[in-house]
Amino acid sequence: MTDHVSMNDWLEKYDGTERISKGDVLEGEVISVNSDEILVNINFMADGIVPKTEIPEENPLAYAPGQKVSVYVIKVDDGEGNVRLSLTRAEGLIVWDELLEIFNQNKTFEIKIKEAVKGGVIAIYKTARIFVPASQLSIAYVSDLSDYVGSKLKVRLVECVPGDKKAVASHKVIELETRQVARKDFLSRVSIGDQLSGKVVRLASYGAFVDLGEIDGLIHVSQMSWRHVKHPSEVMKEGDVVDVIVVQVDRDSERVGLKLAKVMENPWDTIYTIYQVDDVVPAKITRVTQFGAFAELEEGIEGLIHISELSESHVSSVSEVVKVGDSVEVLILDIDADAQKIALSLKAVDSEPETDFAEFVDETDTKATLSDLFADKLKNLKL
């Protein structure tokens, strides 16, 4: 029998081959595969064996003969004359070099979300674990992190420390860049006078912000109605879809000013076509003061019933006659469109009406006289 020759003995005798050591990462080519291991040619006197446990996802059949692979040397001699290799460990070392290059060059790459954790999600890139904070998943607020599990995301690295195997990525930065490109394009095309449609996304004391798709435009309170608007909520609410007209475009500051496309026409501009002096019209009492009561004829048209026009009788207090919310009929005494004032009278409508003789008229007798009409009434009078 021949004596057993160790791998180290062979290495000493093997002429023309570089020595390999534990921890080396080598390039090889797959020779054969089976369900338990992969045989790899590493240009050495002995081929290398990659056991199933050292293969990503423990799936040897995912590889094919002729495929180029990077392998990590676990043992130069496994006791049977074989070089023990690992694909997983090689990839684990190589991937951090790759990630550092990606980070330094600010490249975009794709990751797959594996699980949701406190404050964000964990993704896998080859064999490296990458953390994506919840705040970096999207421009929009993310309420349920689990919705991302199993999905793929395009990201950029915002931090990479290979020595600590630490990598932090962001998808939000890509969304912001995409939005910025869209904003620039939108601003290059939009012009004053354009009519657009959008959703009200936020109300402020000075106006309402409308999502136009690529950018948010502002409707100032002064552009919501002809009348004074104290707060945008008097006109609209968040979530409303409104038609707007562009009134200002500032491309440098990326701001777009808007106005409502259907701003109510000032009724005072057409007041004389709707109301005339001596018209009797319905109204609602809106305010009560010491000198009289204000009554609204329609939205935006409010007139004053002076205390002297409330009743034929003496009025010591306006509230004796009317109160806020009362529905009344009033006579228009005067209209001043320029001053936006209307003088009204309640007593002119409430005064005793003239006697209506219609009920006494016999429509079949066209020759009836006054004495005929009042015959029954006059005979009862005592002189």
Salt bridges, closest charged atoms under 4 A:
GLU29 OE1 - LYS68 NZ 2.88
GLU54 OE2 - ARG89 NH2 3.29
ASP78 OD2 - ARG84 NH2 3.16
GLU98 OE1 - LYS126 NZ 2.70
GLU115 OE2 - ARG129 NH2 3.60
GLU159 OE2 - LYS166 NZ 3.22
GLU175 OE2 - HIS171 NE2 3.54
GLU177 OE2 - ARG156 NH1 2.90
ASP185 OD2 - ARG189 NE 3.06
GLU234 OE1 - ARG227 NH1 3.71
ASP240 OD1 - LYS237 NZ 3.02
GLU254 OE1 - ARG183 NH2 2.94
GLU254 OE2 - LYS184 NZ 3.22
GLU299 OE2 - ARG227 NE 3.43
GLU302 OE1 - ARG287 NH2 2.91
ASP326 OD1 - LYS323 NZ 3.37
ASP376 OD1 - LYS379 NZ 3.74
